[in-house]
Amino acid sequence: MIVNEDRRTSPKQRIIIALIAVFMLASTFALYVGIVLNFENNGGTTNTTNDINRFSELYNDYQSRKAARGKELSAKYFDQFKDYRKEVKAFNAAAATTLETRDIVVGEGREITYEYADEKKEEISTFDTNYAAYYIGWLSDETIFDSSYNSKDDPTALNDPLMGSTGMIQGWLEGIEGMRLGGVREITIPAVLGYGDKEQNDIPANSPLKFIVMLIEKPEPLEVSDELEQLAYTYMGISLRAQQ
């Protein structure tokens, strides 16, 4: 994950993030059983079970459409992005003390621009999140901790792209500023602009990070019915529309 835990630190929100990952990977059966058991343990009713069945049906249809979109985009961008795997190399962690960027490809699309609260541009007031991204993230010892590839070792496709969000780590947000859609950039992020002194999944505390980021046009959002939106908020605590 590339989210900045410092920007959303409440336990409830961390639980929601974990639930999103579980629901995206779970099968229809696992999704159904998990929710049913949870509500049965809390005195669930027949109406609740019916709602869960309906949610499972609608949510899995949504996930199928999302997977189809990801497959279509992968067919368009995989051959281009797969070559950047060779850019992943070990680096000197001790020397990675400042944010650095290197443009591998300068895009020809719209530029990512931010609005600032002051003339000196010391405080960003509005981030530009109107993009999608494919990426590779790795540590100083060349370990890939996350990527858009369907496999770290032998990728054959790309997962659904990451949608722009203000919840990214600070180094990502600052690192993509000025990029153009279609561009590819290497970003070196010091630990202070990453996860700092907090361990994050496979990322040890105080780790500088490197990313290869390719920005693309943000795809049209998938249709989410009012019914699915309400059920997702009820049972998962999230807005599917906001996730897009």
C-alpha positions as CSV (number, residue, x, y, z in Angstrom):
1,M,0.0,0.0,0.0
2,I,1.2,3.6,-0.6
3,V,-1.2,5.3,1.7
4,N,0.1,7.6,4.3
5,E,-0.9,6.3,7.7
6,D,-0.2,9.6,9.3
7,R,-2.8,11.3,7.2
8,R,-5.6,8.9,8.4
9,T,-4.6,7.4,11.7
10,S,-7.9,6.4,13.3
11,P,-8.3,2.7,14.1
12,K,-11.7,2.6,12.4
13,Q,-10.2,3.9,9.1
14,R,-7.3,1.4,9.3
15,I,-9.9,-1.4,9.8
16,I,-11.8,-0.1,6.8
17,I,-8.6,-0.2,4.6
18,A,-8.0,-3.8,5.7
19,L,-11.5,-4.8,4.9
20,I,-11.3,-3.3,1.4
21,A,-8.2,-5.5,0.7
22,V,-10.0,-8.6,2.1
23,F,-13.1,-8.0,0.1
24,M,-11.2,-7.4,-3.1
25,L,-9.3,-10.7,-2.8
26,A,-12.0,-12.9,-1.3
27,S,-14.2,-15.2,-3.3
28,T,-17.9,-14.9,-3.4
29,F,-18.2,-17.7,-0.8
30,A,-15.7,-16.2,1.6
31,L,-17.3,-12.8,1.3
32,Y,-20.7,-14.2,2.1
33,V,-19.6,-16.4,5.0
34,G,-17.5,-13.7,6.6
35,I,-20.3,-11.2,6.7
36,V,-22.9,-13.7,7.7
37,L,-20.9,-15.0,10.6
38,N,-20.2,-11.5,11.8
39,F,-23.9,-10.5,11.8
40,E,-25.0,-13.8,13.3
41,N,-22.6,-13.3,16.2
42,N,-24.3,-9.9,16.7
43,G,-27.8,-11.2,16.5
44,G,-28.4,-10.8,12.8
45,T,-31.9,-11.2,11.4
46,T,-33.5,-12.7,8.4
47,N,-33.7,-9.3,6.8
48,T,-30.1,-8.7,7.5
49,T,-29.2,-12.0,5.8
50,N,-31.3,-11.0,2.8
51,D,-29.5,-7.7,2.6
52,I,-26.1,-9.5,2.8
53,N,-27.1,-11.8,-0.1
54,R,-28.1,-8.8,-2.1
55,F,-24.9,-7.0,-1.2
56,S,-22.8,-10.0,-2.2
57,E,-24.6,-10.2,-5.5
58,L,-24.1,-6.5,-6.3
59,Y,-20.6,-6.3,-5.0
60,N,-19.3,-9.2,-6.9
61,D,-20.9,-7.8,-10.1
62,Y,-19.0,-4.6,-9.3
63,Q,-15.7,-6.5,-8.8
64,S,-16.2,-8.4,-12.1
65,R,-16.7,-5.1,-13.9
66,K,-13.6,-3.7,-12.2
67,A,-11.6,-6.7,-13.2
68,A,-12.7,-6.4,-16.8
69,R,-11.7,-2.7,-16.8
70,G,-8.3,-3.7,-15.4
71,K,-7.8,-6.4,-18.0
72,E,-8.6,-3.9,-20.8
73,L,-6.2,-1.3,-19.5
74,S,-3.5,-4.0,-18.9
75,A,-3.7,-5.0,-22.6
76,K,-3.1,-1.4,-23.5
77,Y,-0.2,-0.6,-21.1
78,F,1.5,-3.8,-20.0
79,D,3.9,-4.1,-22.9
80,Q,5.1,-0.6,-22.2
81,F,5.3,-0.8,-18.5
82,K,6.9,-4.2,-18.2
83,D,10.2,-2.9,-19.4
84,Y,10.6,-0.6,-16.4
85,R,11.1,-3.7,-14.2
86,K,14.8,-3.5,-15.1
87,E,15.0,0.0,-13.5
88,V,14.7,-1.6,-10.1
89,K,18.2,-1.6,-8.6
90,A,19.7,-1.4,-5.2
91,F,20.6,2.1,-3.9
92,N,22.4,3.7,-1.0
93,A,19.8,4.2,1.8
94,A,22.1,6.5,3.8
95,A,22.4,8.9,0.9
96,A,18.6,9.0,0.2
97,T,17.9,12.0,2.5
98,T,16.0,14.3,0.1
99,L,13.2,13.9,-2.4
100,E,14.7,13.3,-5.9
101,T,13.0,12.8,-9.2
102,R,14.2,11.6,-12.6
103,D,12.0,11.7,-15.6
104,I,12.4,8.6,-17.7
105,V,9.7,9.6,-20.2
106,V,8.2,13.1,-20.4
107,G,4.5,12.7,-21.0
108,E,2.5,14.7,-23.5
109,G,-0.7,14.8,-21.6
110,R,-2.1,17.1,-19.0
111,E,0.3,18.3,-16.2
112,I,-0.3,17.4,-12.6
113,T,-0.5,20.8,-10.8
114,Y,-1.3,21.8,-7.2
115,E,-2.8,24.9,-5.8
116,Y,-0.8,26.7,-3.0
117,A,-2.1,28.6,0.1
118,D,0.7,31.2,-0.2
119,E,2.8,32.9,-2.9
120,K,6.0,31.2,-1.7
121,K,4.4,27.8,-2.4
122,E,5.3,26.5,1.0
123,E,1.8,25.0,1.8
124,I,-0.3,23.0,-0.7
125,S,-4.0,23.7,-0.4
126,T,-5.3,21.5,-3.2
127,F,-3.8,18.4,-4.6
128,D,-4.4,17.2,-8.2
129,T,-5.8,13.7,-8.0
130,N,-7.2,13.4,-11.5
131,Y,-5.0,10.6,-12.8
132,A,-4.4,6.9,-12.5
133,A,-1.0,5.3,-12.0
134,Y,1.0,2.1,-12.6
135,Y,3.9,1.8,-10.3
136,I,6.8,-0.3,-8.8
137,G,8.0,0.4,-5.3
138,W,11.2,-1.0,-3.8
139,L,13.6,-0.8,-0.9
140,S,17.3,-0.1,-0.9
141,D,18.2,-3.8,-1.1
142,E,16.2,-4.1,-4.4
143,T,13.2,-5.8,-2.7
144,I,10.0,-4.9,-4.4
145,F,7.4,-4.3,-1.6
146,D,4.5,-3.4,-3.9
147,S,3.7,-3.0,-7.6
148,S,1.0,-2.9,-10.3
149,Y,2.2,-6.2,-11.7
150,N,0.2,-9.3,-11.2
151,S,3.4,-11.1,-10.1
152,K,6.6,-9.7,-8.7
153,D,8.8,-12.4,-10.2
154,D,7.2,-13.2,-13.6
155,P,4.5,-10.6,-14.4
156,T,2.1,-11.2,-17.3
157,A,-0.4,-8.5,-16.7
158,L,-1.1,-5.3,-14.7
159,N,-3.6,-5.0,-11.9
160,D,-6.3,-2.3,-12.0
161,P,-4.4,1.1,-11.8
162,L,-4.0,3.1,-8.6
163,M,-6.4,6.0,-8.6
164,G,-5.1,9.4,-7.6
165,S,-5.8,10.2,-3.9
166,T,-4.7,12.7,-1.2
167,G,-4.2,9.7,1.0
168,M,-0.8,8.8,-0.5
169,I,2.4,9.2,1.4
170,Q,3.9,12.7,1.2
171,G,6.8,11.7,-0.9
172,W,4.5,10.4,-3.6
173,L,2.3,13.5,-3.6
174,E,5.3,15.8,-3.9
175,G,7.1,13.5,-6.3
176,I,4.5,13.4,-9.0
177,E,3.9,17.2,-9.1
178,G,4.7,18.5,-12.5
179,M,4.4,15.2,-14.3
180,R,2.3,14.9,-17.4
181,L,0.0,12.1,-18.2
182,G,1.8,9.5,-20.2
183,G,5.0,10.3,-18.4
184,V,7.2,7.9,-16.4
185,R,9.3,9.1,-13.4
186,E,11.6,7.6,-10.9
187,I,11.0,9.0,-7.4
188,T,13.4,8.7,-4.5
189,I,11.6,9.3,-1.2
190,P,13.5,9.7,2.1
191,A,12.0,8.0,5.1
192,V,10.7,11.2,6.6
193,L,8.4,11.6,3.5
194,G,7.5,7.9,3.5
195,Y,6.5,6.0,6.6
196,G,9.0,7.5,8.9
197,D,9.8,5.5,12.0
198,K,6.7,3.2,11.5
199,E,6.9,-0.3,10.1
200,Q,4.5,-0.7,7.2
201,N,3.8,-4.3,6.1
202,D,7.0,-5.3,4.3
203,I,8.6,-1.9,4.8
204,P,10.9,-1.6,7.8
205,A,10.9,1.5,9.9
206,N,13.0,4.4,8.7
207,S,13.2,3.1,5.1
208,P,13.8,5.3,2.1
209,L,11.8,4.2,-0.9
210,K,12.1,4.3,-4.6
211,F,9.2,4.3,-7.1
212,I,8.8,4.0,-10.9
213,V,5.5,5.8,-11.6
214,M,3.7,5.9,-14.9
215,L,0.7,8.2,-15.0
216,I,-2.3,7.6,-17.3
217,E,-5.6,9.2,-17.9
218,K,-8.0,8.4,-15.1
219,P,-10.6,5.9,-16.5
220,E,-14.3,6.7,-16.3
221,P,-15.7,5.6,-12.9
222,L,-17.7,2.4,-12.8
223,E,-21.4,2.7,-12.3
224,V,-22.4,2.2,-8.6
225,S,-26.1,2.1,-8.0
226,D,-27.6,3.9,-5.0
227,E,-28.4,0.5,-3.5
228,L,-24.9,-0.8,-3.7
229,E,-23.5,2.4,-2.4
230,Q,-25.7,2.2,0.6
231,L,-25.0,-1.4,1.3
232,A,-21.3,-0.9,0.9
233,Y,-21.4,1.9,3.4
234,T,-23.5,-0.2,5.8
235,Y,-21.4,-3.4,5.7
236,M,-18.0,-2.1,4.8
237,G,-18.0,1.5,6.0
238,I,-16.8,2.9,2.7
239,S,-18.1,4.7,-0.3
240,L,-17.4,2.8,-3.5
241,R,-17.9,5.9,-5.5
242,A,-15.3,7.7,-3.5
243,Q,-12.8,4.9,-4.2
244,Q,-12.9,5.8,-7.9
